Amino acid sequence: MRHLKIKFFIAWTIVVFSSSVLSDGNLAQYPPLSRDISIRTAMDGSPKLEPTEIQLQTAQYYRLNIHCPDVKDDISGWRIEMLELLRNSHLRLVTVGDIEIHLQGMSFNAIECDEAGSAHVSFVPIKPGRYELYVGNVPSALGRPIGEAGRQANGKFTLGHFFVR
């Protein structure tokens, strides 16, 4: 009888604890909250990021709108990386121009703005933290392999941050 009471108590504890940590519905509830980033080219040829800090909340659905209004070609373009934020978020949708890519938790490494325009990333941050936003030269502009990840040591770049609470 004692073992039965212990098993019942453990089962009851699991049910109570599990129900207290479950989400109340759809975490990607439409419409997402919009956050805008603009990347322009400064007079010295370096990227100018506005804003440099973005506040986000876990379990909230966001659409990050990345605008590159003054890019002229592949060589003057910008590469945007936010690897840690993407690793700690549930991705839903990536839109470039009129093309939509519907995702279910997959990831990608970067967005390259090689012409004037905008890209949009819809996601739900899962883990709180401070995540780096890198904007720098596209690798091919520096004689590096197309798509090479990470900071381009000989190029121009700037850093921003996402703060997820």
CORQUIKA-V225664 format. One record per pair of residues at least 6 apart in sequence whose ideal C-beta (glycine too) atoms are under 8 Angstrom apart, sorted by sequence separation. I is the first residue (numbers start at 0). GAP is how many residues later the second one is. D is the distance in whole Angstrom. If there is no record, write none. Layout:
i=<I	I>
gap=<GAP	GAP>
d=<D	D>
This chain:
i=<40	41	55	70	93	94	112	138	139	150	39	40	70	92	93	138	38	39	92	110	137	138	143	38	67	92	93	138	38	39	53	67	91	92	110	141	37	91	36	37	90	91	141	36	90	138	141	36	65	90	93	140	89	90	95	135	136	90	135	36	90	133	136	34	135	136	86	96	135	136	34	85	95	135	85	134	135	95	133	134	94	95	113	134	93	94	133	134	82	93	94	111	132	32	34	36	38	92	93	94	131	132	32	33	34	36	38	80	92	93	131	132	31	32	33	34	35	36	37	38	39	40	80	92	131	132	31	32	34	36	39	40	79	90	91	130	29	31	33	35	37	46	60	78	79	90	91	129	130	26	28	78	79	90	91	129	130	27	78	79	89	129	130	26	77	78	88	89	129	40	76	77	88	128	22	76	88	89	127	76	85	87	88	109	124	126	127	76	87	108	38	87	109	124	73	84	108	38	72	87	70	72	70	71	87	70	71	65	67	70	83	69	70	84	65	67	68	83	67	83	84	67	81	66	67	81	66	81	65	80	81	64	65	79	80	64	65	79	64	65	78	79	63	78	62	63	77	78	62	63	77	78	62	63	77	78	61	76	77	78	60	61	76	27	60	61	26	60	61	74	27	59	73	76	58	59	74	75	58	73	74	82	57	58	73	56	57	80	55	57	80	57	78	38	87	84	53	84	81	48	48	46	46	31	27	27	36	38	26	51	53	55	57	51	52	53	55	56	57	51	52	53	54	55	56	46	48	50	51	52	53	55	45	46	47	52	54	44	45	46	48	43	45	36>
gap=<6	6	6	6	6	6	6	6	6	6	7	7	7	7	7	7	8	8	8	8	8	8	8	9	9	9	9	9	10	10	10	10	10	10	10	10	11	11	12	12	12	12	12	13	13	13	13	14	14	14	14	14	15	15	15	15	15	16	16	17	17	17	18	19	19	19	20	20	20	20	21	21	21	21	22	22	22	23	23	23	24	24	24	24	25	25	25	25	26	26	26	26	26	27	27	27	27	27	27	27	27	27	28	28	28	28	28	28	28	28	28	28	29	29	29	29	29	29	29	29	29	29	29	29	29	29	30	30	30	30	30	30	30	30	30	30	31	31	31	31	31	31	31	31	31	31	31	31	31	32	32	32	32	32	32	32	32	33	33	33	33	33	33	34	34	34	34	34	34	35	35	35	35	35	36	36	36	36	36	37	37	37	37	37	37	37	37	38	38	38	39	39	39	39	40	40	40	41	41	41	42	42	43	43	43	44	44	45	45	45	45	46	46	46	47	47	47	47	48	48	48	49	49	50	50	50	51	51	52	52	52	53	53	53	53	54	54	54	55	55	55	55	56	56	57	57	57	57	58	58	58	58	59	59	59	59	60	60	60	60	61	61	61	62	62	62	63	63	63	63	64	64	64	64	65	65	65	65	66	66	66	66	67	67	67	68	68	68	69	69	69	70	73	74	76	77	79	79	80	84	86	88	89	90	94	96	96	96	97	106	106	106	106	107	107	107	107	107	107	108	108	108	108	108	108	109	109	109	109	109	109	109	110	110	110	110	110	111	111	111	111	112	112	123>
d=<7	4	6	5	8	7	7	6	5	6	8	7	7	6	4	6	5	5	7	5	8	7	6	7	7	6	7	4	6	8	8	6	7	6	8	5	8	6	7	5	4	8	6	7	8	6	5	7	6	6	7	7	5	6	8	6	5	6	5	7	8	6	3	6	5	6	7	6	7	7	7	5	8	3	7	6	7	5	6	5	7	8	6	8	7	4	6	7	7	7	8	5	7	6	6	7	7	7	5	8	6	4	7	8	7	7	7	7	7	8	8	6	4	5	5	5	5	5	5	5	6	5	5	4	6	6	5	7	7	7	5	7	6	7	4	7	7	4	6	7	7	5	7	5	5	8	6	6	4	5	6	8	8	5	7	7	8	5	5	7	6	6	7	7	7	8	4	5	8	7	6	5	6	6	7	5	5	6	5	4	8	7	6	8	8	7	6	7	6	8	5	4	7	5	5	7	6	7	7	7	5	7	7	8	7	6	8	6	3	5	7	6	8	4	7	8	6	4	6	6	7	6	6	8	7	7	5	5	6	8	7	6	5	7	4	8	7	7	5	7	8	5	7	7	6	5	5	6	7	8	7	7	5	7	7	5	7	8	7	7	7	6	5	7	8	7	7	5	7	8	5	7	7	7	6	7	7	7	8	6	5	8	5	8	7	7	6	7	5	7	8	6	8	7	7	5	8	7	7	7	5	5	7	5	8	6	8	6	5	8	7	6	6	8	6	7	7	7	7	4	5	5	5	5	6	7	5	7	7	8	7	7	4	7	7	7	7	6	7	5	5	8	7	8>
